[in-house]
Amino acid sequence: MRQAVGRWRALTRAHFPGTLGKRPGSASYAYTLGRVSFGLFAPGDLVIAVDECHNIVRPLDLFERAAFVPDGVRRDAVRKYHIKVDFTVLDHPKAGGLRGTITTYGYCAPSEKKADDASHRLDCWFVGGDLAPYDAAAMTHDEKRAWADLFGREAKEDERRRTFVSRVGLWFVSVALGINLNPVNPAEGRQSYTVGRPVVGHVDVLYVDENLRVTRGNRNTLVVLQRTPKTAKPTKPPPTRSSSSSSFSCLAAQGPA
């Protein structure tokens, strides 16, 4: 577990469903925001390029307690386990080129089980997530306004335009996992949600040293990650009451798990 702590960048491509293909002259792939966020963020039909994925494993802050800990897991063994997906907005008349980050907040702990070909296994569960600018402090006034228009005003309009089928699908996911979508902040364009009934997934660590990690998630997706410098800024999870169906909790397996 000690070697897992740090910030890791995925060297393998994130396997989100419904790719729109590889960007010309780039190593990144395009998706709709709705596909990448499983319908949780809007506008759902916005085309974005997934630039990088990171997995952040950190000790809990002083006095911090995980809101939910599975039975049989020692609280002193729990660590933060966050997934960050950096993206760029594509083909938008006003916001093209803007960069953002989708963060999924969670926790992990050593599991009592492991696969025969793994050095160890981590149980992981997720408590919420948000969508925010990649670096708000570096944005110009016009960029901040374009972000607020796209992820605030247009996102609110997108919610009203959702089809009956998409509304039912989102309702089903929300009920099944206890997901609470927080109101969109139109002034800042910040979107977030919390998970009330987390489901525990796992990540098998097949290889790890000081600079490289190879993992396999619930869906047998292999991910190779490289440790990044320790100067990267930490992230804090949103407040949640407790803190996904297995497909949601295995987001780590589709991203950098």
C-alpha positions as CSV (number, residue, x, y, z in Angstrom):
1,M,0.0,0.0,0.0
2,R,2.9,2.4,0.7
3,Q,4.1,2.2,-2.9
4,A,0.6,2.9,-4.2
5,V,0.5,6.4,-2.5
6,G,1.2,9.2,-5.0
7,R,-0.1,10.7,-8.2
8,W,0.0,8.3,-11.2
9,R,-0.5,9.2,-14.9
10,A,-2.1,6.5,-17.1
11,L,0.1,5.5,-20.1
12,T,-2.6,3.4,-21.6
13,R,-5.7,4.9,-23.2
14,A,-8.9,5.3,-21.1
15,H,-11.6,2.9,-22.2
16,F,-14.8,4.9,-22.1
17,P,-17.7,3.7,-24.2
18,G,-18.7,5.2,-27.5
19,T,-15.5,6.8,-28.8
20,L,-15.9,9.2,-31.7
21,G,-12.4,8.3,-33.0
22,K,-8.9,9.5,-32.6
23,R,-8.2,13.2,-33.1
24,P,-6.1,13.9,-36.3
25,G,-2.5,14.5,-35.4
26,S,-3.0,13.7,-31.8
27,A,-2.9,10.7,-29.4
28,S,-6.2,11.6,-27.7
29,Y,-9.6,10.3,-28.5
30,A,-12.9,12.2,-28.8
31,Y,-16.1,11.4,-26.9
32,T,-19.3,13.2,-25.9
33,L,-19.3,14.5,-22.3
34,G,-22.4,12.4,-21.6
35,R,-20.5,9.2,-22.5
36,V,-17.5,10.1,-20.4
37,S,-19.6,11.1,-17.4
38,F,-22.2,8.3,-17.8
39,G,-24.9,11.0,-18.3
40,L,-24.1,12.9,-15.0
41,F,-22.7,16.1,-16.5
42,A,-24.1,18.4,-19.2
43,P,-24.2,19.4,-22.0
44,G,-24.4,15.7,-22.8
45,D,-23.7,16.0,-26.5
46,L,-20.7,18.3,-26.1
47,V,-17.7,16.8,-27.9
48,I,-14.5,16.6,-25.9
49,A,-11.0,15.1,-26.2
50,V,-9.7,13.1,-23.3
51,D,-6.2,14.4,-22.8
52,E,-4.9,12.6,-19.7
53,C,-6.1,10.4,-16.8
54,H,-4.6,10.4,-13.4
55,N,-5.1,8.2,-10.3
56,I,-4.3,9.9,-7.0
57,V,-3.8,7.9,-3.9
58,R,-3.2,9.9,-0.7
59,P,-3.4,9.4,3.1
60,L,-6.5,11.0,4.7
61,D,-6.0,14.5,6.0
62,L,-5.7,15.1,9.7
63,F,-9.1,14.6,11.3
64,E,-10.6,13.4,8.0
65,R,-12.8,10.3,8.2
66,A,-14.1,8.4,5.2
67,A,-17.9,8.8,5.2
68,F,-18.4,5.1,4.3
69,V,-16.1,2.2,5.1
70,P,-17.0,-1.4,4.1
71,D,-17.5,-4.1,6.7
72,G,-14.2,-5.7,7.7
73,V,-12.0,-2.8,6.6
74,R,-9.9,-1.1,9.2
75,R,-10.4,2.7,9.2
76,D,-6.7,3.3,9.7
77,A,-6.0,1.5,6.5
78,V,-8.2,3.7,4.3
79,R,-6.6,6.0,1.7
80,K,-8.1,8.5,-0.7
81,Y,-8.5,7.2,-4.2
82,H,-9.4,9.8,-6.8
83,I,-9.7,9.6,-10.6
84,K,-9.0,12.7,-12.7
85,V,-9.8,13.0,-16.4
86,D,-8.4,16.1,-18.1
87,F,-10.2,17.1,-21.3
88,T,-10.4,19.8,-24.0
89,V,-13.6,21.1,-25.5
90,L,-13.8,20.5,-29.3
91,D,-15.7,22.1,-32.1
92,H,-17.6,24.7,-30.0
93,P,-18.1,28.2,-31.5
94,K,-17.4,30.0,-28.2
95,A,-15.7,27.5,-25.9
96,G,-13.5,25.4,-28.2
97,G,-10.1,24.8,-26.6
98,L,-11.2,25.3,-23.1
99,R,-9.7,22.7,-20.7
100,G,-11.5,21.0,-17.8
101,T,-11.2,18.2,-15.4
102,I,-13.7,15.5,-14.3
103,T,-12.8,14.2,-10.9
104,T,-14.3,11.1,-9.3
105,Y,-13.7,11.1,-5.5
106,G,-13.2,7.8,-3.6
107,Y,-11.4,5.7,-1.1
108,C,-9.4,2.5,-1.1
109,A,-8.1,-0.1,1.4
110,P,-6.1,-3.3,1.2
111,S,-8.4,-6.3,0.4
112,E,-8.3,-9.6,2.2
113,K,-8.6,-11.3,-1.3
114,K,-6.3,-11.2,-4.3
115,A,-5.9,-12.9,-7.7
116,D,-3.2,-15.5,-8.1
117,D,-1.2,-13.4,-10.5
118,A,-1.4,-10.2,-8.5
119,S,0.8,-8.9,-5.8
120,H,-2.1,-7.5,-3.9
121,R,-5.7,-6.1,-4.3
122,L,-7.2,-2.8,-3.3
123,D,-10.9,-2.5,-2.5
124,C,-12.2,0.8,-3.8
125,W,-15.5,2.8,-3.6
126,F,-16.6,6.2,-4.9
127,V,-18.5,8.9,-3.1
128,G,-19.0,11.6,-5.6
129,G,-17.5,13.7,-8.4
130,D,-17.4,17.1,-10.0
131,L,-16.6,18.9,-13.3
132,A,-14.5,22.1,-13.0
133,P,-11.9,24.1,-15.0
134,Y,-8.5,22.5,-15.4
135,D,-6.8,25.6,-13.9
136,A,-9.3,28.3,-13.0
137,A,-6.6,30.7,-11.7
138,A,-4.9,30.8,-15.1
139,M,-8.1,31.5,-17.1
140,T,-8.8,34.9,-18.6
141,H,-12.0,36.8,-18.0
142,D,-13.4,35.8,-21.4
143,E,-12.5,32.2,-20.8
144,K,-14.3,32.2,-17.4
145,R,-17.3,33.7,-19.1
146,A,-17.3,31.1,-21.9
147,W,-16.9,28.3,-19.3
148,A,-19.9,29.6,-17.3
149,D,-22.0,30.0,-20.4
150,L,-21.2,26.4,-21.6
151,F,-21.3,24.5,-18.3
152,G,-23.8,26.7,-16.6
153,R,-26.4,28.3,-18.9
154,E,-26.1,25.7,-21.7
155,A,-26.0,22.8,-19.2
156,K,-29.3,24.0,-17.7
157,E,-30.9,24.2,-21.1
158,D,-29.6,20.7,-21.9
159,E,-31.3,19.4,-18.8
160,R,-34.6,20.7,-20.0
161,R,-34.1,19.2,-23.5
162,R,-33.4,15.7,-22.3
163,T,-35.5,13.0,-23.9
164,F,-37.9,10.9,-21.9
165,V,-35.6,7.9,-22.4
166,S,-32.5,9.7,-21.1
167,R,-34.5,11.1,-18.1
168,V,-35.6,7.6,-17.2
169,G,-32.1,6.2,-17.6
170,L,-30.7,8.9,-15.3
171,W,-33.5,8.4,-12.8
172,F,-32.8,4.7,-12.7
173,V,-29.0,5.2,-12.1
174,S,-29.8,7.8,-9.5
175,V,-32.2,5.5,-7.6
176,A,-30.0,2.4,-7.9
177,L,-26.8,4.1,-6.6
178,G,-28.3,6.8,-4.5
179,I,-26.7,9.5,-6.7
180,N,-27.7,13.1,-5.9
181,L,-27.1,15.6,-8.7
182,N,-26.4,18.9,-7.2
183,P,-28.0,22.0,-8.9
184,V,-25.8,23.4,-11.7
185,N,-24.2,26.7,-10.7
186,P,-24.9,28.9,-13.7
187,A,-22.6,31.7,-12.5
188,E,-19.5,29.4,-12.3
189,G,-20.4,26.4,-14.5
190,R,-19.5,24.0,-11.7
191,Q,-21.3,20.6,-11.7
192,S,-21.1,18.0,-9.0
193,Y,-22.9,14.9,-7.5
194,T,-22.6,12.7,-4.4
195,V,-23.2,8.9,-4.1
196,G,-25.3,7.7,-1.2
197,R,-25.0,4.0,-1.7
198,P,-21.5,3.1,-2.9
199,V,-20.7,-0.4,-4.2
200,V,-17.2,-1.7,-3.5
201,G,-15.1,-2.6,-6.5
202,H,-11.5,-3.8,-6.6
203,V,-8.2,-3.2,-8.4
204,D,-5.6,-6.0,-8.7
205,V,-2.1,-4.6,-8.6
206,L,-0.1,-6.9,-10.9
207,Y,3.2,-4.9,-10.6
208,V,4.4,-1.9,-8.8
209,D,7.7,-0.2,-8.1
210,E,8.7,3.4,-7.3
211,N,7.9,4.6,-10.8
212,L,5.5,2.2,-12.5
213,R,2.3,0.4,-11.7
214,V,0.3,-2.1,-13.6
215,T,-3.3,-2.8,-12.5
216,R,-6.4,-4.7,-13.6
217,G,-9.8,-3.6,-12.7
218,N,-13.2,-5.3,-12.2
219,R,-13.7,-5.5,-16.0
220,N,-10.3,-7.0,-16.6
221,T,-9.0,-3.7,-18.1
222,L,-5.2,-3.5,-17.9
223,V,-3.8,-0.1,-17.1
224,V,-0.2,1.0,-17.0
225,L,0.6,4.1,-14.9
226,Q,3.7,6.1,-14.3
227,R,4.3,8.1,-11.1
228,T,4.3,11.9,-11.6
229,P,6.2,14.5,-9.6
230,K,5.2,15.0,-6.0
231,T,4.6,18.7,-6.6
232,A,1.2,18.0,-8.1
233,K,-1.5,19.7,-6.0
234,P,-3.8,17.5,-4.0
235,T,-7.6,17.3,-4.4
236,K,-10.3,17.2,-1.7
237,P,-13.5,15.2,-2.0
238,P,-16.9,17.0,-1.9
239,P,-19.0,16.7,1.3
240,T,-21.2,13.6,1.2
241,R,-23.6,11.8,3.6
242,S,-22.1,8.4,3.0
243,S,-19.9,7.8,0.6
244,S,-21.3,2.5,-7.6
245,S,-24.1,-0.9,-9.5
246,S,-20.7,-2.3,-10.2
247,S,-20.3,-0.5,-13.6
248,F,-20.1,2.9,-11.8
249,S,-17.8,1.7,-9.0
250,C,-15.5,0.3,-11.7
251,L,-14.9,3.8,-13.2
252,A,-11.3,3.2,-12.0
253,A,-11.1,0.2,-14.3
254,Q,-12.2,2.3,-17.3
255,G,-9.9,5.1,-16.4
256,P,-6.6,4.8,-14.5
257,A,-7.4,1.9,-12.1
